Amino acid sequence: MEEDGKNSKETARTIGTPFKEGESGNPNGRPKGQRNYATIYREALIKLAKLNNKTPEELEEEILSKGLLNARGGNYAFYKDVLDRLHGTATTKSETKVEMSGSVDVKSKEAQAIAQKYEEEIKKTL
């Protein structure tokens, strides 16, 4: 199965893994000593708790309670931001519909077969 003189196995490997083994897309990486949001958040909780003669857990519970009360009143921006940063954003599935017009110039037989199959699928939905 050759396409334009390249083996499709090589093409698949290149598409799936663009970097050679031992090579990174970010060679410098994260700067040493740079802290993530969860670490900064936890350190701030500890400092604020000491200033208010509380444990970090008690202070965090107060913050989250206040965030919930604000969210119930319609203002959930801070609460959502904290949760997104600490636990990741919630994923939502969405459906995308694409409409195409015109023609596509395809050169390889494999690409032509895919294009023909795609056109047949589109005709079924119309």
N, C-alpha and C positions, 0 to 999 in steps of 0.2 A: 504494500500500500504506500506508494510514493507520491509525493505532492511537491511539485517545483523542485525536485532533486533532493528533498529532505525526507528523512524517515519520520513518519508520524509519531513514533515512540519518542524520538528526540524532541519534537515539537511539544508533545504533551508534558515531558519532563521540564522543559523550559518554561512553559506556561504555569505549571504547578509550583515550581521552585526556581525562581529567577536568579538566586545566588548559588554560587558553588559551595561545596561543603567547607565549613570553616570560615566562610565569608559572610559579612553582615551588611544589611541595608543601612545600618546606623553604626558605622565603625567606631565612633567616639562614645556611643552609648549614653546613658544617663550620667550627668556629672556627679562625681563623688561628693557625698554629703548632702545631696538634694533629697529632701524628704517628701513623701507623698501626702495627700490631703488627710488621710486617716491618722497619720502620725502627728501632723500639725494640730489637728482637731483634738486628739487625745492629750497632747502637751498643754494646750490652752485650757482644756477642762481641768487638768490637774492644778494649774496655776490659779485659775479662778476659784476652784474649790478651796484651796488653801486660804485665799484672801477672804472667803466667806465662811470659813470654819465648817466646811462640809466635805463629804467624800466626793470624788469625781462621779461616782455612780448616782449619788443624790442630786448633784447638779445636772447631770445629763437627763435624769428623770424629770426634773423641773423644766428644762429646756424643751424636751419632747412634749410634755404636758401642755406647755404654753403654745408650742407649735400646733398641736392638735386643736386647742381651743381657737386659735387664729384660723386654722383650716376650716373648722366648723362654721366660722363666721364669714368664710369666703376668701380669706387671704392665706393661701397655702404655699406661697413661693419659697419662703425660707425652709419650711419643713420639707418640701419636695427637693430642694437643692441639697440639703443635708443627706437625705435618704439616697438620692441619686449618686452623690459623691462617695458615700460610704458603701453602698450596696449595688451600685450600677443602675442604669436607667431601665425601666420596664420596657420589654420589647412588645411591639404591636405588629400584627400581621396585616398587610394591606395588599389589595389587589390592584395591579396596574394594567391598564388596557392601552395598547399601542396601535395606532392606525397608520398604515403605510400607504403611500400612493406613488405611482411611478414605477420604474423598473430598476433592478439591481444587476449590475454587470458582474457575472460570475465566470471564472475561467476554468477551474478544475471540474472534473466530472463529479467528484464527491460534493463539491459546493453546489453544483447544478442540481443534484439529486435532493439535497437538503432544501434548496430554494423551491423546487417543484413540490416537495412534500408540504412545505410551509404554505405555499399558495393554495394547495388542495384543502388544507385545514382551514384557511381563511374563507374559502368558498363555501365550506360546510356551515360556517357560522353566519353567513349572510342570508 
